[in-house]
Amino acid sequence: MQQEINLYVLLPHEKKSFLSIKMLTLSYSIFMIILMLNFCFSLWVKHKQMVRADEITKELQGLEQRLAEVNTQYPMIDWSDAENSIVKLKHEIKEENKVLRLLSKDRSFSNYLTGIAKAAVPDMWLVNIQMNLKEEHIVLNGYASQSAAVQNFINNLVIQKEFSDMHFQLQQLSKAELNTETVFNFIISTEENELS
Protein backbone atom coordinates (compact mmCIF):
# COMPACT_ATOMS: atom_id res chain seq x y z
CA MET A 1 0.00 0.00 0.00
CA GLN A 2 1.41 3.39 -1.07
CA GLN A 3 0.60 6.79 0.42
CA GLU A 4 1.59 10.17 -1.00
CA ILE A 5 2.64 12.94 1.35
CA ASN A 6 2.49 16.47 0.01
CA LEU A 7 5.37 18.21 1.78
CA TYR A 8 4.52 21.57 0.15
CA VAL A 9 1.46 21.85 2.36
CA LEU A 10 3.61 21.43 5.45
CA LEU A 11 6.12 24.10 4.45
CA PRO A 12 5.65 27.52 6.06
CA HIS A 13 4.20 30.01 3.60
CA GLU A 14 5.28 33.61 3.35
CA LYS A 15 2.75 36.04 4.83
CA LYS A 16 1.15 38.24 2.19
CA SER A 17 1.31 41.96 2.90
CA PHE A 18 -1.81 44.05 2.37
CA LEU A 19 0.51 46.76 0.99
CA SER A 20 0.67 45.44 -2.55
CA ILE A 21 1.98 47.42 -5.52
CA LYS A 22 -1.51 47.37 -7.01
CA MET A 23 -3.05 48.78 -3.80
CA LEU A 24 -0.40 51.53 -3.49
CA THR A 25 -0.77 52.46 -7.17
CA LEU A 26 -4.55 52.67 -6.81
CA SER A 27 -4.24 54.77 -3.65
CA TYR A 28 -1.78 57.20 -5.23
CA SER A 29 -3.93 57.41 -8.39
CA ILE A 30 -7.02 58.31 -6.36
CA PHE A 31 -4.97 60.81 -4.36
CA MET A 32 -3.64 62.49 -7.52
CA ILE A 33 -7.17 62.65 -9.01
CA ILE A 34 -8.38 64.38 -5.84
CA LEU A 35 -5.48 66.82 -6.10
CA MET A 36 -6.31 67.60 -9.72
CA LEU A 37 -10.00 68.11 -8.92
CA ASN A 38 -9.09 70.40 -6.03
CA PHE A 39 -6.73 72.40 -8.25
CA CYS A 40 -9.43 72.78 -10.95
CA PHE A 41 -11.94 73.89 -8.32
CA SER A 42 -9.53 76.52 -6.96
CA LEU A 43 -8.96 77.83 -10.50
CA TRP A 44 -12.73 78.05 -11.03
CA VAL A 45 -13.21 79.95 -7.74
CA LYS A 46 -10.37 82.32 -8.67
CA HIS A 47 -11.94 82.96 -12.09
CA LYS A 48 -15.34 83.57 -10.50
CA GLN A 49 -13.83 86.09 -8.05
CA MET A 50 -12.01 87.90 -10.87
CA VAL A 51 -15.23 88.17 -12.90
CA ARG A 52 -17.05 89.50 -9.84
CA ALA A 53 -14.28 92.06 -9.21
CA ASP A 54 -14.54 93.25 -12.85
CA GLU A 55 -18.30 93.59 -12.54
CA ILE A 56 -17.98 95.67 -9.36
CA THR A 57 -15.31 97.86 -10.96
CA LYS A 58 -17.54 98.52 -13.99
CA GLU A 59 -20.48 99.22 -11.71
CA LEU A 60 -18.41 101.70 -9.74
CA GLN A 61 -17.21 103.44 -12.90
CA GLY A 62 -20.79 103.70 -14.22
CA LEU A 63 -22.02 105.07 -10.90
CA GLU A 64 -19.25 107.67 -10.76
CA GLN A 65 -20.07 108.73 -14.34
CA ARG A 66 -23.78 109.05 -13.54
CA LEU A 67 -22.98 111.03 -10.40
CA ALA A 68 -20.79 113.39 -12.39
CA GLU A 69 -23.61 113.91 -14.92
CA VAL A 70 -26.18 114.59 -12.18
CA ASN A 71 -23.76 116.91 -10.37
CA THR A 72 -23.39 119.06 -13.49
CA GLN A 73 -27.17 119.13 -13.99
CA TYR A 74 -28.16 119.65 -10.32
CA PRO A 75 -25.21 121.23 -8.49
CA MET A 76 -27.17 122.01 -5.28
CA ILE A 77 -27.92 118.34 -4.40
CA ASP A 78 -26.52 116.97 -1.11
CA TRP A 79 -24.01 114.35 -2.15
CA SER A 80 -23.34 112.80 1.26
CA ASP A 81 -25.47 109.69 0.47
CA ALA A 82 -23.88 109.26 -2.95
CA GLU A 83 -20.41 109.61 -1.48
CA ASN A 84 -21.28 106.98 1.13
CA SER A 85 -22.31 104.62 -1.69
CA ILE A 86 -19.03 105.24 -3.49
CA VAL A 87 -17.06 104.60 -0.30
CA LYS A 88 -19.03 101.38 0.26
CA LEU A 89 -18.37 100.19 -3.31
CA LYS A 90 -14.67 101.00 -3.01
CA HIS A 91 -14.56 99.01 0.24
CA GLU A 92 -16.20 96.03 -1.53
CA ILE A 93 -13.65 96.22 -4.34
CA LYS A 94 -10.86 96.33 -1.78
CA GLU A 95 -12.22 93.20 -0.08
CA GLU A 96 -12.60 91.41 -3.42
CA ASN A 97 -9.00 92.28 -4.30
CA LYS A 98 -7.87 90.80 -0.97
CA VAL A 99 -9.60 87.54 -1.86
CA LEU A 100 -7.98 87.57 -5.30
CA ARG A 101 -4.53 88.11 -3.77
CA LEU A 102 -5.07 85.19 -1.41
CA LEU A 103 -6.22 82.97 -4.28
CA SER A 104 -3.26 83.91 -6.45
CA LYS A 105 -0.67 83.23 -3.72
CA ASP A 106 1.67 80.32 -4.36
CA ARG A 107 0.64 78.72 -1.09
CA SER A 108 -2.77 77.09 -1.22
CA PHE A 109 -4.39 73.89 -0.09
CA SER A 110 -3.76 72.17 -3.43
CA ASN A 111 -0.09 73.28 -3.49
CA TYR A 112 0.46 71.85 -0.01
CA LEU A 113 -1.18 68.56 -1.03
CA THR A 114 1.03 68.44 -4.13
CA GLY A 115 4.12 68.91 -1.94
CA ILE A 116 2.97 66.13 0.41
CA ALA A 117 2.33 63.80 -2.55
CA LYS A 118 5.82 64.47 -3.96
CA ALA A 119 7.38 63.72 -0.54
CA ALA A 120 5.58 60.37 -0.13
CA VAL A 121 7.74 57.28 0.39
CA PRO A 122 6.96 53.54 0.11
CA ASP A 123 5.67 51.65 3.17
CA MET A 124 3.97 54.79 4.54
CA TRP A 125 0.46 56.24 4.20
CA LEU A 126 -1.44 59.18 5.65
CA VAL A 127 -4.83 58.93 7.33
CA ASN A 128 -5.35 62.55 8.42
CA ILE A 129 -4.13 65.94 7.14
CA GLN A 130 -4.92 69.16 9.03
CA MET A 131 -4.01 72.56 7.60
CA ASN A 132 -4.34 76.14 8.74
CA LEU A 133 -3.48 78.19 5.64
CA LYS A 134 -3.61 81.50 7.50
CA GLU A 135 -0.94 80.45 10.00
CA GLU A 136 0.76 78.09 7.52
CA HIS A 137 0.51 75.22 10.00
CA ILE A 138 0.27 71.56 8.99
CA VAL A 139 -0.32 68.36 10.99
CA LEU A 140 0.12 64.96 9.28
CA ASN A 141 -1.02 61.69 10.86
CA GLY A 142 -0.43 58.26 9.38
CA TYR A 143 1.11 54.80 9.54
CA ALA A 144 4.35 53.25 8.33
CA SER A 145 5.52 49.66 8.21
CA GLN A 146 9.01 50.79 9.27
CA SER A 147 10.11 53.70 11.45
CA ALA A 148 12.80 54.64 8.90
CA ALA A 149 10.08 55.43 6.36
CA VAL A 150 8.80 58.20 8.65
CA GLN A 151 12.20 59.89 8.78
CA ASN A 152 12.56 59.55 5.01
CA PHE A 153 9.16 61.22 4.60
CA ILE A 154 10.23 64.15 6.83
CA ASN A 155 13.48 64.48 4.88
CA ASN A 156 11.50 64.60 1.63
CA LEU A 157 9.06 67.18 3.02
CA VAL A 158 11.75 69.73 3.91
CA ILE A 159 13.20 69.71 0.39
CA GLN A 160 9.89 70.47 -1.33
CA LYS A 161 9.60 74.08 -2.58
CA GLU A 162 6.02 74.25 -1.23
CA PHE A 163 7.43 74.06 2.31
CA SER A 164 10.53 76.22 1.82
CA ASP A 165 10.10 78.25 5.02
CA MET A 166 8.48 75.56 7.18
CA HIS A 167 10.08 73.17 9.64
CA PHE A 168 8.53 69.74 10.24
CA GLN A 169 9.00 67.82 13.47
CA LEU A 170 8.05 64.31 14.51
CA GLN A 171 5.59 64.82 17.37
CA GLN A 172 4.72 61.18 18.03
CA LEU A 173 5.89 57.72 16.93
CA SER A 174 4.33 54.64 18.48
CA LYS A 175 3.72 51.00 17.59
CA ALA A 176 0.20 49.98 16.66
CA GLU A 177 -1.63 46.88 15.45
CA LEU A 178 -3.31 47.20 12.05
CA ASN A 179 -4.88 44.16 10.37
CA THR A 180 -2.88 41.88 12.68
CA GLU A 181 0.37 43.53 11.59
CA THR A 182 2.60 45.72 13.72
CA VAL A 183 3.03 49.17 12.22
CA PHE A 184 4.18 52.59 13.43
CA ASN A 185 1.66 55.36 14.01
CA PHE A 186 3.16 58.85 13.58
CA ILE A 187 2.21 62.51 13.90
CA ILE A 188 4.32 65.12 12.10
CA SER A 189 3.66 68.85 12.40
CA THR A 190 5.22 72.24 11.87
CA GLU A 191 6.64 74.07 14.89
CA GLU A 192 3.55 76.19 15.64
CA ASN A 193 0.85 75.17 18.11
CA GLU A 194 -1.35 72.19 17.34
CA LEU A 195 -4.51 72.77 15.33
CA SER A 196 -7.77 72.69 17.23
C-alpha positions in Angstrom: 0.0 0.0 0.0 1.4 3.4 -1.1 0.6 6.8 0.4 1.6 10.2 -1.0 2.6 12.9 1.4 2.5 16.5 0.0 5.4 18.2 1.8 4.5 21.6 0.1 1.5 21.8 2.4 3.6 21.4 5.4 6.1 24.1 4.5 5.6 27.5 6.1 4.2 30.0 3.6 5.3 33.6 3.3 2.8 36.0 4.8 1.1 38.2 2.2 1.3 42.0 2.9 -1.8 44.0 2.4 0.5 46.8 1.0 0.7 45.4 -2.5 2.0 47.4 -5.5 -1.5 47.4 -7.0 -3.0 48.8 -3.8 -0.4 51.5 -3.5 -0.8 52.5 -7.2 -4.5 52.7 -6.8 -4.2 54.8 -3.6 -1.8 57.2 -5.2 -3.9 57.4 -8.4 -7.0 58.3 -6.4 -5.0 60.8 -4.4 -3.6 62.5 -7.5 -7.2 62.7 -9.0 -8.4 64.4 -5.8 -5.5 66.8 -6.1 -6.3 67.6 -9.7 -10.0 68.1 -8.9 -9.1 70.4 -6.0 -6.7 72.4 -8.2 -9.4 72.8 -11.0 -11.9 73.9 -8.3 -9.5 76.5 -7.0 -9.0 77.8 -10.5 -12.7 78.1 -11.0 -13.2 79.9 -7.7 -10.4 82.3 -8.7 -11.9 83.0 -12.1 -15.3 83.6 -10.5 -13.8 86.1 -8.1 -12.0 87.9 -10.9 -15.2 88.2 -12.9 -17.1 89.5 -9.8 -14.3 92.1 -9.2 -14.5 93.2 -12.9 -18.3 93.6 -12.5 -18.0 95.7 -9.4 -15.3 97.9 -11.0 -17.5 98.5 -14.0 -20.5 99.2 -11.7 -18.4 101.7 -9.7 -17.2 103.4 -12.9 -20.8 103.7 -14.2 -22.0 105.1 -10.9 -19.2 107.7 -10.8 -20.1 108.7 -14.3 -23.8 109.1 -13.5 -23.0 111.0 -10.4 -20.8 113.4 -12.4 -23.6 113.9 -14.9 -26.2 114.6 -12.2 -23.8 116.9 -10.4 -23.4 119.1 -13.5 -27.2 119.1 -14.0 -28.2 119.6 -10.3 -25.2 121.2 -8.5 -27.2 122.0 -5.3 -27.9 118.3 -4.4 -26.5 117.0 -1.1 -24.0 114.3 -2.2 -23.3 112.8 1.3 -25.5 109.7 0.5 -23.9 109.3 -3.0 -20.4 109.6 -1.5 -21.3 107.0 1.1 -22.3 104.6 -1.7 -19.0 105.2 -3.5 -17.1 104.6 -0.3 -19.0 101.4 0.3 -18.4 100.2 -3.3 -14.7 101.0 -3.0 -14.6 99.0 0.2 -16.2 96.0 -1.5 -13.7 96.2 -4.3 -10.9 96.3 -1.8 -12.2 93.2 -0.1 -12.6 91.4 -3.4 -9.0 92.3 -4.3 -7.9 90.8 -1.0 -9.6 87.5 -1.9 -8.0 87.6 -5.3 -4.5 88.1 -3.8 -5.1 85.2 -1.4 -6.2 83.0 -4.3 -3.3 83.9 -6.4 -0.7 83.2 -3.7 1.7 80.3 -4.4 0.6 78.7 -1.1 -2.8 77.1 -1.2 -4.4 73.9 -0.1 -3.8 72.2 -3.4 -0.1 73.3 -3.5 0.5 71.8 0.0 -1.2 68.6 -1.0 1.0 68.4 -4.1 4.1 68.9 -1.9 3.0 66.1 0.4 2.3 63.8 -2.5 5.8 64.5 -4.0 7.4 63.7 -0.5 5.6 60.4 -0.1 7.7 57.3 0.4 7.0 53.5 0.1 5.7 51.6 3.2 4.0 54.8 4.5 0.5 56.2 4.2 -1.4 59.2 5.6 -4.8 58.9 7.3 -5.3 62.5 8.4 -4.1 65.9 7.1 -4.9 69.2 9.0 -4.0 72.6 7.6 -4.3 76.1 8.7 -3.5 78.2 5.6 -3.6 81.5 7.5 -0.9 80.5 10.0 0.8 78.1 7.5 0.5 75.2 10.0 0.3 71.6 9.0 -0.3 68.4 11.0 0.1 65.0 9.3 -1.0 61.7 10.9 -0.4 58.3 9.4 1.1 54.8 9.5 4.3 53.3 8.3 5.5 49.7 8.2 9.0 50.8 9.3 10.1 53.7 11.4 12.8 54.6 8.9 10.1 55.4 6.4 8.8 58.2 8.6 12.2 59.9 8.8 12.6 59.5 5.0 9.2 61.2 4.6 10.2 64.1 6.8 13.5 64.5 4.9 11.5 64.6 1.6 9.1 67.2 3.0 11.7 69.7 3.9 13.2 69.7 0.4 9.9 70.5 -1.3 9.6 74.1 -2.6 6.0 74.3 -1.2 7.4 74.1 2.3 10.5 76.2 1.8 10.1 78.2 5.0 8.5 75.6 7.2 10.1 73.2 9.6 8.5 69.7 10.2 9.0 67.8 13.5 8.1 64.3 14.5 5.6 64.8 17.4 4.7 61.2 18.0 5.9 57.7 16.9 4.3 54.6 18.5 3.7 51.0 17.6 0.2 50.0 16.7 -1.6 46.9 15.5 -3.3 47.2 12.1 -4.9 44.2 10.4 -2.9 41.9 12.7 0.4 43.5 11.6 2.6 45.7 13.7 3.0 49.2 12.2 4.2 52.6 13.4 1.7 55.4 14.0 3.2 58.9 13.6 2.2 62.5 13.9 4.3 65.1 12.1 3.7 68.8 12.4 5.2 72.2 11.9 6.6 74.1 14.9 3.5 76.2 15.6 0.8 75.2 18.1 -1.3 72.2 17.3 -4.5 72.8 15.3 -7.8 72.7 17.2 
